């Protein structure tokens, strides 16, 4: 049977569903309707139903969704029902902040190694993980079944490192370097450009303020 292609927009909403369902589960909520979930998430009920129908629906007419069941099923869809082993490349401020974020481990994302080009850092540890030379990346990835590489290095170095990761069959790259990586389709890449997000926020803030000012002028 041909596998149904799911849009990135739908996939992008799944972590948000998972987060809200986790909060509901912690509050002891057993069932919730698409209308109730819609009010909490500010997503239309029809959008919620359409998104979940891509994966089987999970709801019952008149009964809504079983919160625990849906939470577990979305975890499986997102691959959170198993552990993923990560390495961090770049032990600067951003890299250290990611390492110290406890929710990654709770979700099954386990950092196994840290790499940096600064020789003064080699042999030191962050959260009991030793910082290693960049030259050791290939063997470490192969020997430790690493799934995901996290890049928090300048863009010039990121391109070369990505080539090394591809050569040792890394499955995925979470890229914080300010460059879009060109890798084979077999390697999944999520580019996170923090400045892009901030500029988007700036645009939306400026646009809202402009509309507000125009409204005030129209009312004068």
N, C-alpha and C positions, 0 to 999 in steps of 0.2 A: 504494500500500500504506500502511495506517495505521501511523504511527510509534508504536513501543512506548514507553510511559511508564516511565521508570526512577525508582525511589524515591530520595529524597534520602539515605537511609541507605546505599544502594549507592554513590551518587556520592561520599558522604563518605569511603568506604573506598578509593576509587581512588587518591588521592594517596599513601596509605600503601603500597599495593601498588607503586606507581611508585617510591617511595623505597627500599623493600626490594629490589626488582628491580635498581635502580641500584647498590646496595651489592653485590649478588651478582655483577653484571656486572663491577664493578671488581675483585672478588676472583677473576675468571676462571672463575666457574661458568657452564657452558653449558646445563645442564638441571636442572630441579628438579620434584619431584612436589608435588601439593597437600598431601600429608602432611608433607613436609619444610618447605614454606612455612608450613604451619599451626604447626609447632613454633617457627619463628622469630618469627612475628607474633602468636602467641597468639589466632588466629582458627581456628575449626574448618575442616577440609578441605572439608566439605560446603558451608560458607558461601562459601569461596573459589570452589569450582566453580559454585555458584549465581550468585554475583556476576558471574563472567566469562562465564557462559553468556548473560547478558543482551546481551553484545556479540559473541557468536559462539563462545565456548568457548576457543579457542586451543590446547587441549591434545590429546594423543593418548593413548588408552588404553594403559597399560603403558609409556609413554615420558615422561609428564609434560609440562612446559612448556619450550619453548625460551626461555631467559631474555632473550636479546637481542631476539628477535622480539616477545615479550610486552611488554618494556619499551618498544619503539618503538610498538606498537599502543596501549598505554595512553596514551602521550604524545599520539598522534593524537586519542584519545577526549577527553583533557583539553584539547585545543587547544594543546598545547605544540610542535607541529610548525611553528609560525609565530610571528613576533614580535608582541607586544602593546605598544602605546604608552600610557604612563601620565602623568598629572599628579598632583602632590601639592598638596593644599590645606590649609595649616597647617604652617608651618616651625618648629614648636616641637620639644621634645625627642623626642617620639614620632615625628614626621614625619622628623626628621633620622636617627633610628635606622633607620627603614625605608629611607631613601635609602642608608644606608651598609651595608645588608645585601647582600652580593655575590651571593648565590644567586639573587636575583630576575633579574638580568641573565643569569646562566647558564641560567635556565629560559626566557629570551626575553621577560621583562617589563622593558621599557626606559622609564625615567623621562625625559620630554622637557621638562617644565616644573614650576615650583614657584610657588605663589601664597600670599600672606599679606596681611592687612589692615594690618600694621604698616609705616608708610612708611619707618621707619629701616632696614628690611631690603631695601627695593626697590633693585635694582641689585647687591646683594651676591650671592655665589655659594656653592652647596654642591655639591661634586664637579663643578665647572665648569658647573653649571646655574644660570641667573640666577633670582633671586626677583622675581616680578612683582606688580603691583597686582591686586587681585581683579577690577577692572573689565575686565581683559584676558582673562578666562577664555573667554568665548564665542568671540571671534575666534581665540584660540589653539587651542581644541578643533577648530574647523572647518578651520583652516589646516594643522594638523599631524596630521590623521587619528587623533586620540586615541580609544582604545578604552575605557580605564578611568580613572576618577577616584578618588583615594584621599583620604578625608576624615579629617583628624586635628584637628578644630576643635571648639569647644564646641557643644552641641546646639542652642542658639538660632540660631547662624549656619548650622548644617548644613542646616536645613530650607529656608532661603532659597537657599543655594548649590545644593541638590539641584534646586530649581525651575529655576535657571539652567541646570544641566547637562541637564535634561530638554529644555529649550527648544532647546538646541544639539545635540540628538540623540546624547548620550553613550550608549554601549552598556551600560556596567556601572559600578557604584559599590561600592568597598570601603570600608565605613563604620565608622570607629572612634569616631565621635561617639556620645555616650550617649543616642541616640534612634533609634527604628525609623522609617525613612523611608517615606513613602507616595508611591510613584511608579507610573507606568503599567507594565503587564506587560511591555512591550517593553524596559524597563530592568531589568537583573538587579542585585540588591543582595545583598551579603554583609555582614551586620551582625556586627561583632566587639566585644563588650562585655567588656573585660578583667576588670572587677570581677565580672561574672557567673561567669566561669571560675574566679576565685579563690574566690568563695563556694561554688561547686560542690565545689572541692577541700577547702574547710573542712568542708563537710557530710560528705563521704566520709571525711575524716580523723577527724572527731568520731564518726561512726557506727562506724567500725572500732574506735576506742579504747573506745567504749561496749560494743561486743560483746566485746571482749577483757576488759574489767573484769567483765562479767557472767559470762564463762567462768571467770575466776579465782575469783569468789565462789562459783560452783556447785561448784568443785573444793575449796573449803575444808571 
